Amino acid sequence: MIRTMRPVIVAGNWKMHTTPADAGDLARTIEARTRVDGVVRVLCPPYVCLAAVRDALAGSDVAVGAQDVHHEATGAYTGAISAPMLAGLATWTIVGHSERRRDACETDELIGRKVVAARGAGLRTILCVGEELADREAGRAREVVDRQLWGSLGPADPATFGGDDPIGFSIAYEPVWAIGTGRNARGSDAADMIGAIRATLAAIGFGAGGEDVPVLYGGSVASSNIDEFMAEPSIDGALVGGASLKPDEMAAIVARAGLTAAARAAAVA
Ligand code: PGA
């Protein structure tokens, strides 16, 4: 018998796509096409589309997320958006995405402060980690992900992260070489890494050996490969980029995630 049932989550990261004029329609279409029991659905549009997507999803159980937050609550930070500013607009946020690490030179230490700021403001937070291709080829993938986790989560008190909310804090394992390339990781490789991630969470001080923390896979997830990931018991869903802009793709991805959710529910029943 499985002691706990981790939730199954499918989050769409729209990145720098959509406008306030068209984001609501896309969100509404995806919502209608992804009504599957047991799957937590989240859409993360650009900041300027948050209000439109929130309005379009009102009355549904699809959550709205931001793609990033600043590590401070207020201050002289031109162009930045803080976690408390998102009140009423978003209930989730992504932090530490590899595109932010790359383009905004975000460090693990800074990303850790963002996690604390986001959780402090009550946002459900997805922390992204993942190695570059050179790291994987050199056999350093685990070392890199381990360093990212310790660097961002090590300094804080793990008790503050998830709290009592089973989806308050989750991790997305996103190998950088798989993001936007059409070249996904193998399900078994992702599962190996996610096992290592949970071991690191346990070493950092997360309770239950890290087993309570949902860990998603991200990187070229599509209807054609979602099965490979959802078949792995350690993988709790997907962070979807390009395919999350396509309703047909999202419908198929969430439908497959729903099979895992149903199987988990049956296993604890
Ligand atoms: P992708 O992006 O699905 O387009 O590879 C995933 C992500 O960056 O979260």
Boltz pocket constraint, residues with backbone or C-beta under 6 A from the ligand:
constraints:
  - pocket:
      binder: B
      contacts: [[A, 13], [A, 174], [A, 178], [A, 179], [A, 180], [A, 181], [A, 182], [A, 218], [A, 219], [A, 220], [A, 221], [A, 239], [A, 240], [A, 241], [A, 242], [A, 243]]
      max_distance: 6.0
